């Protein structure tokens, strides 16, 4: 294998065990079976997960066979040690729903036509309770995979030893760094809410990326974009000596990531929308029109009408729940036609929709919708 191709496969890796093992395997000149296991414990593929997925894609692009193991059985077990609150026990129905949603997002990163997909329930489910308990007690449900994050190194090394025990050639363990979340401190995690999903709308993705601390810009560029290690070194140096402005580099990073998941040019469009909202404080021109049933309005005893704003926002898809809407109203995070809307109940003139028709609602900094009228 050419030196530059080898360097590409090794690029960004936190550890390769044993040292030199990957070079030895590749020197045989045969395609490798490169495995990655993912437990569907949450419904979103984040940029953090994508770090190791992108490494798997690099192996695919180099002509190797990818094997993706969906841990649908181990995801149900959670963390038997009780040490991790981010790994609760899940039902089979929850896991299956998460797995279906994840797979639809995974293809944004890896080539679905060049991957063998397996579920570990195929071989774990037939085991008896005693066998499963013995396995969980000894290895905390170790996943025997080749690629993983640095937090999976122990499990990967256990897998190598088990392969030796049964007379197999032990796999090479290659780990990738863990990506910090939007807070720049803790690991990106859906349970912590500090994440960016690969399937998020371009404007949401760009806006979230612009919120990261300056101290992790270069790390995001290294782990989440196609920027090479040498160029990344120059970015680190430029940010340190002041020759690169953090905001300029952060914008470049955000555009590159949006382009990666939404196509070339998407980053520039998202950036213009970001500036329209955050710098010019204007309403974007591509706001979604939403029609709602008359039931979101309520007629009072005196014949007047009101709209319950939490119900309206939920029906428009701007919030996930009415409780979220109430919290945002109390925090001043809801606007109608650019003006703060603090009240939960809003009187309207005449029959619905009245003056409400055509009103643009904004929740937070990035969520917009226009009330286009009634459905009935």
SEFIDREN-247661 format. One record per residue (C-alpha): residue number from 0; x, y, z. Coordinates in nm, 4 decimals, always signed. Example, Ala and Ser with C-alpha at 12.3 -4.5 7.8 and 13.67 -1.06 7.14 Angstrom:
2
kolmi:X:Y:Z
0:+1.2300:-0.4500:+0.7800 $
1:+1.3670:-0.1060:+0.7140 $
This chain:
376
kolmi:X:Y:Z
0:+0.0000:+0.0000:+0.0000 $
1:+0.1245:+0.3479:-0.0874 $
2:+0.2610:+0.5499:+0.2014 $
3:+0.0025:+0.8274:+0.1570 $
4:-0.2863:+0.5784:+0.1662 $
5:-0.1448:+0.4173:+0.4808 $
6:-0.1016:+0.7586:+0.6403 $
7:-0.4661:+0.8346:+0.5617 $
8:-0.5869:+0.5209:+0.7408 $
9:-0.3683:+0.5933:+1.0436 $
10:-0.4514:+0.9647:+1.0489 $
11:-0.6262:+1.0860:+1.3614 $
12:-0.6072:+0.7519:+1.5415 $
13:-0.5544:+0.7766:+1.9160 $
14:-0.4015:+0.4291:+1.9419 $
15:-0.3299:+0.1287:+1.7213 $
16:-0.2643:-0.1951:+1.9080 $
17:-0.0315:-0.3628:+1.8607 $
18:+0.1983:-0.0932:+1.7269 $
19:+0.2822:-0.1712:+1.3667 $
20:+0.0027:-0.4264:+1.3463 $
21:-0.1964:-0.2373:+1.0851 $
22:+0.1074:-0.1990:+0.8603 $
23:+0.1735:-0.5726:+0.8871 $
24:-0.1851:-0.6636:+0.7957 $
25:-0.1914:-0.4250:+0.5018 $
26:+0.1428:-0.5504:+0.3711 $
27:-0.0227:-0.8827:+0.2867 $
28:-0.1995:-0.7042:+0.0022 $
29:-0.5428:-0.8481:+0.0769 $
30:-0.8604:-0.6539:+0.1619 $
31:-0.9255:-0.6487:+0.5367 $
32:-1.2552:-0.7097:+0.7159 $
33:-1.2864:-0.3946:+0.9249 $
34:-1.5436:-0.4173:+1.2033 $
35:-1.7288:-0.1536:+1.3999 $
36:-1.9965:-0.2080:+1.6610 $
37:-2.2620:+0.0446:+1.7613 $
38:-2.5204:-0.0007:+2.0353 $
39:-2.8498:+0.1738:+1.9421 $
40:-2.9063:+0.3363:+2.2821 $
41:-3.0193:+0.6717:+2.1370 $
42:-3.1913:+0.7805:+1.8148 $
43:-2.9385:+1.0221:+1.6619 $
44:-2.6047:+0.9744:+1.4858 $
45:-2.3998:+1.2618:+1.6243 $
46:-2.0764:+1.4157:+1.5010 $
47:-1.9164:+1.2323:+1.7925 $
48:-2.0281:+0.8948:+1.6585 $
49:-1.9324:+1.0063:+1.3089 $
50:-1.5646:+1.0323:+1.4075 $
51:-1.5227:+0.6543:+1.4078 $
52:-1.7794:+0.6082:+1.1282 $
53:-1.5700:+0.8336:+0.9057 $
54:-1.2683:+0.6164:+0.9789 $
55:-1.4681:+0.3115:+0.8711 $
56:-1.5581:+0.4971:+0.5497 $
57:-1.1881:+0.5618:+0.4854 $
58:-1.1248:+0.1874:+0.5017 $
59:-1.4163:+0.1326:+0.2628 $
60:-1.2752:+0.3867:+0.0186 $
61:-0.9383:+0.2074:+0.0366 $
62:-1.1039:-0.1129:-0.0856 $
63:-1.1578:-0.2954:+0.2440 $
64:-1.4734:-0.4780:+0.3579 $
65:-1.6674:-0.2992:+0.6313 $
66:-1.8651:-0.5018:+0.8846 $
67:-2.1135:-0.3067:+1.0971 $
68:-2.2404:-0.4861:+1.4060 $
69:-2.5573:-0.3345:+1.5514 $
70:-2.5614:-0.4140:+1.9230 $
71:-2.9366:-0.4557:+1.9480 $
72:-2.8980:-0.7171:+2.2237 $
73:-2.6297:-0.5434:+2.4321 $
74:-2.8206:-0.2138:+2.4067 $
75:-3.1034:-0.3739:+2.6051 $
76:-2.8667:-0.4684:+2.8876 $
77:-2.7452:-0.1140:+2.9563 $
78:-2.4565:-0.0823:+3.2005 $
79:-2.4741:-0.3788:+3.4406 $
80:-2.2175:-0.2173:+3.6702 $
81:-2.4524:+0.0757:+3.7356 $
82:-2.1658:+0.3188:+3.6783 $
83:-2.3144:+0.4917:+3.3741 $
84:-2.6432:+0.6798:+3.3859 $
85:-2.6118:+0.7329:+3.0091 $
86:-2.6568:+0.3570:+2.9479 $
87:-2.9997:+0.2716:+3.0939 $
88:-3.1709:-0.0607:+3.0362 $
89:-3.3968:-0.0400:+2.7286 $
90:-3.6856:-0.2497:+2.5995 $
91:-3.6581:-0.4466:+2.2762 $
92:-3.9136:-0.2133:+2.1179 $
93:-3.7093:+0.0943:+2.2134 $
94:-3.3890:-0.0572:+2.0796 $
95:-3.5492:-0.1661:+1.7521 $
96:-3.6933:+0.1834:+1.7009 $
97:-3.3555:+0.3441:+1.7727 $
98:-3.1785:+0.0995:+1.5387 $
99:-3.4137:+0.1777:+1.2501 $
100:-3.3640:+0.5519:+1.2931 $
101:-2.9863:+0.5199:+1.3266 $
102:-2.9449:+0.3096:+1.0149 $
103:-3.1186:+0.5712:+0.8017 $
104:-2.8626:+0.8271:+0.9239 $
105:-2.5549:+0.6035:+0.9042 $
106:-2.5654:+0.6062:+0.5262 $
107:-2.4785:+0.9761:+0.5335 $
108:-2.1340:+0.8646:+0.6507 $
109:-2.0631:+0.5110:+0.5295 $
110:-2.1310:+0.3446:+0.1943 $
111:-2.4315:+0.1166:+0.2430 $
112:-2.3428:-0.0800:-0.0718 $
113:-2.0058:-0.1854:+0.0723 $
114:-2.0946:-0.2932:+0.4248 $
115:-2.2020:-0.6224:+0.5802 $
116:-2.4697:-0.5487:+0.8416 $
117:-2.5165:-0.7842:+1.1366 $
118:-2.7052:-0.7661:+1.4682 $
119:-2.5474:-0.9206:+1.7770 $
120:-2.8844:-1.0586:+1.8856 $
121:-2.8238:-1.3220:+1.6165 $
122:-2.5744:-1.4993:+1.8418 $
123:-2.6442:-1.3566:+2.1882 $
124:-3.0212:-1.4055:+2.2036 $
125:-3.0039:-1.7873:+2.1802 $
126:-2.7819:-1.7956:+2.4910 $
127:-2.9379:-1.8886:+2.8226 $
128:-2.9721:-1.6408:+3.1085 $
129:-2.6790:-1.7976:+3.2923 $
130:-2.4517:-1.7600:+2.9894 $
131:-2.5473:-1.3966:+2.9393 $
132:-2.4974:-1.3134:+3.3078 $
133:-2.1560:-1.4794:+3.3022 $
134:-2.0611:-1.2743:+2.9980 $
135:-2.1801:-0.9458:+3.1483 $
136:-2.0081:-1.0132:+3.4801 $
137:-1.6727:-1.0864:+3.3206 $
138:-1.6494:-0.8178:+3.0540 $
139:-1.9348:-0.5692:+3.1111 $
140:-2.0783:-0.6834:+2.7778 $
141:-1.7622:-0.6248:+2.5792 $
142:-1.8166:-0.5640:+2.2102 $
143:-1.5629:-0.7579:+2.0056 $
144:-1.4933:-0.5030:+1.7321 $
145:-1.1893:-0.3610:+1.5653 $
146:-1.2700:+0.0113:+1.5501 $
147:-1.3938:+0.2153:+1.8434 $
148:-1.3545:+0.5242:+2.0546 $
149:-1.0817:+0.5532:+2.3144 $
150:-1.3363:+0.4550:+2.5798 $
151:-1.3650:+0.1159:+2.4060 $
152:-0.9938:+0.0279:+2.4100 $
153:-1.0290:-0.2204:+2.6973 $
154:-1.3115:-0.4021:+2.5205 $
155:-1.1135:-0.4160:+2.1979 $
156:-0.8121:-0.5628:+2.3757 $
157:-1.0327:-0.8199:+2.5512 $
158:-1.1592:-0.9187:+2.2087 $
159:-0.8029:-0.9793:+2.0920 $
160:-0.7353:-1.2090:+2.3866 $
161:-1.0558:-1.4047:+2.3267 $
162:-0.9579:-1.4537:+1.9641 $
163:-0.6220:-1.5915:+2.0753 $
164:-0.7987:-1.8313:+2.3131 $
165:-0.9965:-1.9862:+2.0272 $
166:-0.7015:-2.0004:+1.7924 $
167:-0.7918:-1.7035:+1.5735 $
168:-0.5546:-1.4398:+1.4477 $
169:-0.6217:-1.1431:+1.6810 $
170:-0.7622:-0.8304:+1.5250 $
171:-0.5940:-0.4931:+1.5248 $
172:-0.7526:-0.2476:+1.7658 $
173:-0.7726:+0.1063:+1.6276 $
174:-0.9297:+0.3710:+1.8479 $
175:-1.0363:+0.7237:+1.7602 $
176:-1.0471:+1.0216:+1.9993 $
177:-1.3714:+1.1195:+2.1696 $
178:-1.5174:+1.4463:+2.0431 $
179:-1.6044:+1.7134:+2.2960 $
180:-1.9623:+1.8364:+2.2878 $
181:-2.0842:+2.1895:+2.2245 $
182:-1.9739:+2.2880:+2.5751 $
183:-1.6144:+2.2053:+2.4790 $
184:-1.5673:+2.0013:+2.7966 $
185:-1.7749:+1.6851:+2.8221 $
186:-1.7944:+1.4110:+2.5602 $
187:-2.0593:+1.4769:+2.2962 $
188:-2.3670:+1.2945:+2.4192 $
189:-2.7375:+1.2910:+2.3433 $
190:-2.8152:+1.2412:+2.7104 $
191:-2.6272:+1.5643:+2.7902 $
192:-2.7838:+1.7553:+2.5007 $
193:-2.4451:+1.8903:+2.3849 $
194:-2.4531:+1.7322:+2.0398 $
195:-2.4900:+1.7985:+1.6689 $
196:-2.6728:+1.5342:+1.4658 $
197:-2.5560:+1.4468:+1.1139 $
198:-2.9172:+1.4625:+0.9943 $
199:-2.9997:+1.8045:+1.1414 $
200:-3.1089:+2.0817:+0.9016 $
201:-2.8114:+2.2803:+0.7644 $
202:-2.9043:+2.6006:+0.9479 $
203:-2.9335:+2.4181:+1.2822 $
204:-2.6033:+2.2424:+1.2267 $
205:-2.4239:+2.5654:+1.1332 $
206:-2.5712:+2.7571:+1.4254 $
207:-2.4759:+2.4913:+1.6786 $
208:-2.1202:+2.4693:+1.5437 $
209:-2.0804:+2.8455:+1.5730 $
210:-2.1570:+2.8118:+1.9446 $
211:-1.8579:+2.5908:+2.0317 $
212:-1.5755:+2.7430:+2.2397 $
213:-1.2798:+2.8738:+2.0399 $
214:-1.0522:+2.6258:+2.2156 $
215:-1.1980:+2.3251:+2.0302 $
216:-1.2183:+2.4712:+1.6769 $
217:-0.9040:+2.2934:+1.5573 $
218:-1.0119:+1.9667:+1.7165 $
219:-1.3490:+1.9783:+1.5400 $
220:-1.1691:+2.0466:+1.2122 $
221:-0.9376:+1.7498:+1.2660 $
222:-1.2053:+1.5002:+1.3689 $
223:-1.5119:+1.6206:+1.1769 $
224:-1.3814:+1.7511:+0.8416 $
225:-1.1474:+1.6347:+0.5664 $
226:-0.8762:+1.8788:+0.6753 $
227:-0.5461:+1.6883:+0.6855 $
228:-0.3206:+1.6650:+0.9938 $
229:-0.0554:+1.8977:+0.8477 $
230:-0.3120:+2.1654:+0.7675 $
231:-0.4594:+2.1186:+1.1130 $
232:-0.1199:+2.1879:+1.2695 $
233:-0.1117:+2.5183:+1.0810 $
234:-0.4600:+2.6025:+1.2090 $
235:-0.3551:+2.5327:+1.5681 $
236:-0.0484:+2.7543:+1.5243 $
237:-0.2470:+3.0306:+1.3540 $
238:-0.5097:+3.0412:+1.6271 $
239:-0.2350:+3.0475:+1.8899 $
240:-0.0298:+3.3312:+1.7355 $
241:-0.3302:+3.5360:+1.6248 $
242:-0.2706:+3.5106:+1.2495 $
243:-0.6059:+3.3288:+1.2198 $
244:-0.9160:+3.4878:+1.3704 $
245:-1.1243:+3.2341:+1.5679 $
246:-1.4543:+3.3498:+1.4160 $
247:-1.3204:+3.3201:+1.0610 $
248:-1.1841:+2.9715:+1.1221 $
249:-1.4975:+2.8619:+1.3060 $
250:-1.7072:+2.9668:+1.0077 $
251:-1.4818:+2.7722:+0.7726 $
252:-1.5130:+2.4662:+0.9949 $
253:-1.8924:+2.4980:+1.0174 $
254:-1.9291:+2.5391:+0.6390 $
255:-1.7120:+2.2335:+0.5758 $
256:-1.9147:+2.0134:+0.8109 $
257:-2.2493:+2.1276:+0.6695 $
258:-2.1207:+2.0610:+0.3156 $
259:-2.0091:+1.7143:+0.4214 $
260:-2.3595:+1.6068:+0.5254 $
261:-2.5815:+1.8239:+0.3038 $
262:-2.3816:+1.8699:-0.0158 $
263:-2.1427:+2.1288:-0.1575 $
264:-2.2653:+2.4845:-0.1146 $
265:-2.5017:+2.4028:+0.1718 $
266:-2.2591:+2.5544:+0.4207 $
267:-2.2612:+2.8938:+0.2487 $
268:-2.6412:+2.8973:+0.2355 $
269:-2.6603:+2.8085:+0.6053 $
270:-2.4050:+3.0796:+0.6849 $
271:-2.6101:+3.3456:+0.5047 $
272:-2.9196:+3.2400:+0.6951 $
273:-2.7205:+3.2491:+1.0199 $
274:-2.6047:+3.6054:+0.9501 $
275:-2.9562:+3.7118:+0.8505 $
276:-3.0936:+3.6016:+1.1858 $
277:-2.8034:+3.6701:+1.4210 $
278:-2.6326:+3.9764:+1.2727 $
279:-2.9080:+4.1527:+1.0802 $
280:-3.1892:+4.0308:+1.3093 $
281:-3.4152:+3.9654:+1.0105 $
282:-3.6603:+3.6856:+0.9372 $
283:-3.5328:+3.4317:+0.6788 $
284:-3.7125:+3.4218:+0.3452 $
285:-3.7567:+3.0433:+0.3408 $
286:-3.9723:+3.0099:+0.6525 $
287:-4.1994:+2.7038:+0.6415 $
288:-4.5727:+2.7710:+0.6087 $
289:-4.7893:+2.5734:+0.8520 $
290:-5.1682:+2.5387:+0.8514 $
291:-5.3396:+2.4416:+1.1757 $
292:-5.6864:+2.3252:+1.2824 $
293:-5.9249:+2.5692:+1.4454 $
294:-5.8998:+2.3584:+1.7623 $
295:-5.5781:+2.5387:+1.8609 $
296:-5.8012:+2.8396:+1.9322 $
297:-6.0448:+2.8602:+2.2218 $
298:-6.3711:+3.0547:+2.2344 $
299:-6.4397:+3.2259:+2.5650 $
300:-6.7835:+3.2668:+2.7271 $
301:-6.8077:+3.6275:+2.6098 $
302:-6.7584:+3.5180:+2.2479 $
303:-6.3977:+3.6355:+2.2205 $
304:-6.1198:+3.4059:+2.1024 $
305:-5.7736:+3.3283:+2.2361 $
306:-5.4910:+3.1054:+2.1207 $
307:-5.2982:+2.9011:+2.3759 $
308:-4.9420:+2.9715:+2.2641 $
309:-4.7821:+2.6476:+2.3992 $
310:-5.0401:+2.4457:+2.2036 $
311:-4.9801:+2.6593:+1.8950 $
312:-4.6019:+2.6143:+1.9076 $
313:-4.6349:+2.2396:+1.9594 $
314:-4.8755:+2.2092:+1.6661 $
315:-4.6383:+2.4100:+1.4452 $
316:-4.3534:+2.1736:+1.5312 $
317:-4.1438:+2.4476:+1.6905 $
318:-4.1239:+2.2716:+2.0286 $
319:-4.1294:+1.9090:+2.1338 $
320:-4.3790:+1.9655:+2.4152 $
321:-4.5977:+2.2287:+2.5763 $
322:-4.3776:+2.2256:+2.8835 $
323:-4.0812:+2.3228:+2.6650 $
324:-4.2921:+2.6033:+2.5183 $
325:-4.3845:+2.7348:+2.8647 $
326:-4.0208:+2.7329:+2.9688 $
327:-3.9169:+2.9248:+2.6571 $
328:-4.1997:+3.1752:+2.7022 $
329:-4.0861:+3.2405:+3.0583 $
330:-3.7273:+3.2877:+2.9380 $
331:-3.8235:+3.5298:+2.6619 $
332:-3.7314:+3.2815:+2.3902 $
333:-4.0507:+3.3144:+2.1821 $
334:-4.1217:+3.5901:+1.9299 $
335:-4.4137:+3.6689:+1.6999 $
336:-4.3298:+3.8901:+1.4011 $
337:-4.0036:+3.9791:+1.5709 $
338:-4.1628:+4.0924:+1.8976 $
339:-4.1240:+3.9051:+2.2285 $
340:-4.4296:+3.7003:+2.3183 $
341:-4.4335:+3.6331:+2.6942 $
342:-4.8003:+3.5390:+2.7479 $
343:-4.9289:+3.1828:+2.7300 $
344:-5.2749:+3.2985:+2.6179 $
345:-5.2970:+3.5479:+2.3336 $
346:-5.6303:+3.7242:+2.2550 $
347:-5.7175:+3.7653:+1.8870 $
348:-5.9602:+3.9964:+1.7130 $
349:-6.2630:+3.8390:+1.5487 $
350:-6.2949:+3.4815:+1.4251 $
351:-5.9800:+3.2679:+1.3956 $
352:-5.7348:+3.3031:+1.2432 $
353:-5.7961:+3.6791:+1.2362 $
354:-5.4779:+3.8893:+1.2435 $
355:-5.2827:+3.5741:+1.3326 $
356:-5.2831:+3.4672:+0.9664 $
357:-4.9381:+3.5226:+0.8182 $
358:-4.7689:+3.5709:+1.1565 $
359:-4.4112:+3.4421:+1.1803 $
360:-4.3167:+3.2643:+1.5006 $
361:-3.9610:+3.2247:+1.6218 $
362:-3.8456:+2.9920:+1.8976 $
363:-3.4894:+3.0358:+2.0172 $
364:-3.2441:+3.1555:+1.7567 $
365:-3.2961:+2.9103:+1.4729 $
366:-3.6543:+2.7799:+1.4651 $
367:-3.9085:+2.9653:+1.2486 $
368:-4.2546:+2.8908:+1.1101 $
369:-4.5302:+3.0985:+0.9512 $
370:-4.8950:+3.0474:+1.0499 $
371:-5.0484:+3.0298:+0.7017 $
372:-5.4091:+2.9793:+0.8095 $
373:-5.6571:+2.7096:+0.9062 $
374:-5.6867:+2.3577:+0.7711 $
375:-6.0640:+2.3472:+0.8186 $
